Amino acid sequence: MLKGLLGKKIGMTQIFDEVGRAIPVTVIEAGPCYVTQVRTPEAEGYSAVQLGFGESKPKHLTGGQLGHLNRTSAPPLRYLREFRVKETELKPGDKITVADAFQVGDRVDVIGTSKGKGFAGVVKRHHFGGGPMTHGQSDRTRTPGSIAAGTGTGKIWKGKRMAGHMGSERVTSQNLTVVFVDVERNLLGLSGAVPGGKGGLVMIKETRKQ
């Protein structure tokens, strides 16, 4: 069975283990997901399974999206994502639940979109220390300072850490532990934090770092 699901971040809480230690836990509504397409090396050049998540009204989807989903027995779905696999026995239309994919103790990676912070300066965005508040620099506390040499190259190098848009990026939280699985409510509890805000889409897959 595919060790991967799409889900929606519900929020964070904490649970206590057998010795009374508090464990921070992120709760995710994981699945049910539907197999909407299976890619093969013969047809597409690689092996992958496309999953759909989040039932929606047909009027909220385009004609192309509905035509793609109508080739299977899946309902109208809002999100489609691919999971690379070496080989699989899944077929279009199959339904995958949280009980099918994961169990307590599994290690997973979670991919999501981080919270958008808007335009941010170098202190917030890159954790710069800022300048001194004395010696005539009282108005340069949170500035980046020099950004390039005046001679030699005489230019600003690409990738220079400066102020700019912060957040709204694809982020992966690696090697999280599954601490509980609620089959009846399709809930998955993971130790630690995952990217994004409440209600954000996340991809949960088997960890790459065993």
Backbone hydrogen bonds in HBPLUS format (Angstrom, degrees):
<---DONOR---> <-ACCEPTOR-->    atom                        ^
c    i                          cat <-CA-CA->   ^        H-A-AA   ^      H-
h    n   atom  resd res      DA  || num        DHA   H-A  angle D-A-AA Bond
n    s   type  num  typ     dist DA aas  dist angle  dist       angle   num
A0206-GLU N   A0003-LYS O   3.08 MM 203  5.62 132.0  2.32 167.9 162.2     1
A0005-LEU N   A0204-ILE O   2.82 MM 199  5.23 150.7  1.90 146.5 155.5     2
A0204-ILE N   A0005-LEU O   2.85 MM 199  5.23 178.6  1.85 166.8 166.5     3
A0031-GLY N   A0006-LEU O   3.02 MM  25  5.97 138.6  2.20 153.5 163.8     4
A0007-GLY N   A0202-VAL O   2.97 MM 195  5.34 152.2  2.05 155.2 156.8     5
A0202-VAL N   A0007-GLY O   2.97 MM 195  5.34 158.6  2.01 142.4 143.8     6
A0008-LYS N   A0029-GLU O   2.94 MM  21  5.11 148.4  2.04 128.2 137.1     7
A0029-GLU N   A0008-LYS O   2.85 MM  21  5.11 164.7  1.88 156.5 152.6     8
A0009-LYS N   A0200-GLY O   3.00 MM 191  5.47 164.7  2.02 153.6 156.6     9
A0199-GLY N   A0009-LYS O   2.69 MM 190  5.08 169.5  1.70 151.6 154.0    10
A0010-ILE N   A0027-VAL O   2.88 MM  17  5.49 160.1  1.92 153.8 156.6    11
A0027-VAL N   A0011-GLY O   2.82 MM  16  5.60 166.5  1.84 166.3 171.1    12
A0013-THR N   A0025-VAL O   2.82 MM  12  5.32 159.3  1.86 158.4 165.1    13
A0025-VAL N   A0013-THR O   2.91 MM  12  5.32 175.9  1.91 141.2 140.4    14
A0015-ILE N   A0023-ILE O   3.08 MM   8  5.35 154.9  2.14 142.8 148.1    15
A0023-ILE N   A0015-ILE O   2.72 MM   8  5.35 165.6  1.74 167.2 171.5    16
A0017-ASP N   A0021-ARG O   3.06 MM   4  5.56 154.8  2.13 146.8 151.6    17
A0020-GLY N   A0017-ASP O   3.09 MM   3  5.31 164.6  2.11 111.1 115.2    18
A0192-GLY N   A0024-PRO O   2.88 MM 168  5.39 168.3  1.89 135.5 137.6    19
A0026-THR N   A0190-LEU O   2.81 MM 164  5.24 161.9  1.84 155.6 159.1    20
A0190-LEU N   A0026-THR O   2.95 MM 164  5.24 165.0  1.97 148.0 152.2    21
A0028-ILE N   A0188-LEU O   2.87 MM 160  5.13 159.0  1.91 148.5 155.6    22
A0188-LEU N   A0028-ILE O   2.79 MM 160  5.13 148.7  1.88 147.9 158.2    23
A0030-ALA N   A0186-ASN O   2.90 MM 156  5.67 129.7  2.16 146.2 158.8    24
A0033-CYS N   A0096-ILE O   2.89 MM  63  5.20 163.9  1.91 156.3 158.5    25
A0096-ILE N   A0033-CYS O   2.76 MM  63  5.20 168.8  1.77 156.4 159.8    26
A0034-TYR N   A0052-GLY O   3.04 MM  18  5.16 156.3  2.10 139.0 146.6    27
A0052-GLY N   A0034-TYR O   2.81 MM  18  5.16 148.4  1.91 143.9 154.6    28
A0035-VAL N   A0094-ASP O   2.82 MM  59  5.28 162.5  1.85 155.5 161.0    29
A0093-GLY N   A0035-VAL O   2.66 MM  58  5.21 166.5  1.68 148.6 152.3    30
A0036-THR N   A0050-GLN O   2.90 MM  14  5.62 158.1  1.95 148.6 155.3    31
A0050-GLN N   A0037-GLN O   2.82 MM  13  5.03 175.7  1.82 159.3 158.7    32
A0039-ARG N   A0048-ALA O   2.82 MM   9  5.02 159.0  1.86 148.0 153.6    33
A0048-ALA N   A0039-ARG O   3.18 MM   9  5.02 156.3  2.24 125.8 127.1    34
A0044-GLU N   A0040-THR O   2.85 MM   4  5.74 156.3  1.91 162.6 168.8    35
A0045-GLY N   A0041-PRO O   3.12 MM   4  3.88 126.2  2.43  93.6 105.1    36
A0085-VAL N   A0047-SER O   3.28 MM  38  5.65 166.0  2.30 118.3 122.4    37
A0049-VAL N   A0083-PHE O   2.87 MM  34  5.27 158.7  1.91 145.1 150.9    38
A0083-PHE N   A0049-VAL O   2.84 MM  34  5.27 151.6  1.92 142.5 151.7    39
A0051-LEU N   A0081-ARG O   2.78 MM  30  5.52 159.9  1.82 172.7 168.7    40
A0081-ARG N   A0051-LEU O   2.97 MM  30  5.52 158.0  2.02 155.0 162.2    41
A0053-PHE N   A0079-TYR O   2.94 MM  26  5.25 150.5  2.03 140.6 147.9    42
A0079-TYR N   A0053-PHE O   3.01 MM  26  5.25 164.7  2.03 163.7 164.9    43
A0078-ARG N   A0054-GLY O   2.78 MM  24  5.26 155.4  1.84 143.7 151.8    44
A0056-SER N   A0076-PRO O   2.95 MM  20  5.51 155.1  2.02 135.2 138.4    45
A0060-HIS N   A0057-LYS O   2.96 MM   3  5.59 160.6  1.99 121.6 127.7    46
A0061-LEU N   A0058-PRO O   3.11 MM   3  5.51 168.0  2.13 116.4 119.1    47
A0066-LEU N   A0062-THR O   3.00 MM   4  6.29 161.5  2.03 152.8 157.7    48
A0067-GLY N   A0063-GLY O   2.89 MM   4  6.04 155.8  1.95 146.0 153.1    49
A0068-HIS N   A0064-GLY O   3.00 MM   4  6.18 150.3  2.09 142.1 149.7    50
A0069-LEU N   A0065-GLN O   3.06 MM   4  6.32 157.6  2.11 147.1 152.7    51
A0070-ASN N   A0066-LEU O   2.83 MM   4  5.92 145.2  1.95 147.9 157.6    52
A0072-THR N   A0069-LEU O   3.05 MM   3  5.69 165.1  2.08 117.8 122.4    53
A0094-ASP N   A0091-LYS O   3.07 MM   3  5.82 161.5  2.10 148.3 149.3    54
A0100-ASP N   A0097-THR O   3.09 MM   3  5.28 130.8  2.34  99.5 112.3    55
A0101-ALA N   A0097-THR O   3.32 MM   4  6.63 142.7  2.46 146.1 155.6    56
A0102-PHE N   A0098-VAL O   3.14 MM   4  6.04 174.3  2.15 152.9 154.7    57
A0106-ASP N   A0103-GLN O   3.14 MM   3  5.98 162.4  2.17 146.7 147.9    58
A0105-GLY N   A0178-VAL O   2.89 MM  73  5.23 166.1  1.91 142.9 147.1    59
A0178-VAL N   A0106-ASP O   2.91 MM  72  5.40 157.6  1.96 158.2 163.4    60
A0207-THR N   A0107-ARG O   3.21 MM 100  5.72 167.2  2.23 126.8 124.2    61
A0108-VAL N   A0176-LEU O   2.82 MM  68  5.26 159.1  1.86 148.8 155.9    62
A0176-LEU N   A0108-VAL O   2.84 MM  68  5.26 158.8  1.88 164.5 158.3    63
A0109-ASP N   A0205-LYS O   2.81 MM  96  5.45 161.1  1.84 157.4 164.0    64
A0205-LYS N   A0109-ASP O   3.01 MM  96  5.45 166.7  2.03 158.8 163.1    65
A0110-VAL N   A0173-SER O   2.90 MM  63  5.21 163.1  1.93 150.1 155.5    66
A0173-SER N   A0110-VAL O   2.84 MM  63  5.21 163.5  1.86 155.9 157.7    67
A0111-ILE N   A0203-MET O   2.87 MM  92  5.01 160.1  1.91 144.9 151.4    68
A0203-MET N   A0111-ILE O   2.83 MM  92  5.01 156.5  1.89 143.7 151.8    69
A0112-GLY N   A0171-VAL O   2.96 MM  59  5.56 164.0  1.98 161.7 166.5    70
A0171-VAL N   A0112-GLY O   2.82 MM  59  5.56 171.0  1.83 166.4 169.3    71
A0114-SER N   A0169-GLU O   2.87 MM  55  5.43 162.2  1.91 155.2 153.7    72
A0168-SER N   A0114-SER O   3.25 MM  54  4.93 134.3  2.48 103.7 113.3    73
A0117-LYS N   A0166-MET O   2.82 MM  49  5.23 167.3  1.83 145.5 146.3    74
A0166-MET N   A0118-GLY O   2.85 MM  48  5.59 156.8  1.90 150.9 156.9    75
A0120-ALA N   A0164-GLY O   2.92 MM  44  5.61 171.2  1.92 145.8 146.0    76
A0164-GLY N   A0120-ALA O   3.03 MM  44  5.61 153.8  2.10 159.2 163.8    77
A0125-ARG N   A0121-GLY O   2.86 MM   4  5.84 162.8  1.88 155.3 160.8    78
A0126-HIS N   A0122-VAL O   2.93 MM   4  5.12 152.8  2.01 121.4 130.2    79
A0128-PHE N   A0122-VAL O   3.26 MM   6  5.80 171.7  2.27 124.8 126.6    80
A0127-HIS N   A0123-VAL O   3.10 MM   4  4.52 123.7  2.43 109.3 117.3    81
A0131-GLY N   A0141-THR O   2.91 MM  10  4.73 132.5  2.14 113.6 126.8    82
A0137-GLN N   A0134-THR O   3.26 MM   3  5.50 145.5  2.39 104.0 113.1    83
A0140-ARG N   A0137-GLN O   3.11 MM   3  5.27 159.3  2.15 119.7 117.6    84
A0160-LYS N   A0157-TRP O   3.24 MM   3  5.84 144.8  2.37 139.3 137.8    85
A0191-SER N   A0177-THR O   2.94 MM  14  5.41 159.7  1.98 151.4 157.9    86
A0179-VAL N   A0189-GLY O   2.81 MM  10  5.48 158.0  1.86 147.2 153.8    87
A0189-GLY N   A0180-PHE O   2.93 MM   9  5.02 172.4  1.94 152.5 150.6    88
A0182-ASP N   A0187-LEU O   2.88 MM   5  4.89 168.4  1.89 143.5 147.0    89
A0187-LEU N   A0182-ASP O   2.98 MM   5  4.89 153.4  2.06 139.9 144.1    90
A0186-ASN N   A0183-VAL O   3.43 MM   3  5.03 159.1  2.47  94.7 100.7    91
A0200-GLY N   A0197-GLY O   3.17 MM   3  5.63 155.2  2.23 135.5 134.6    92
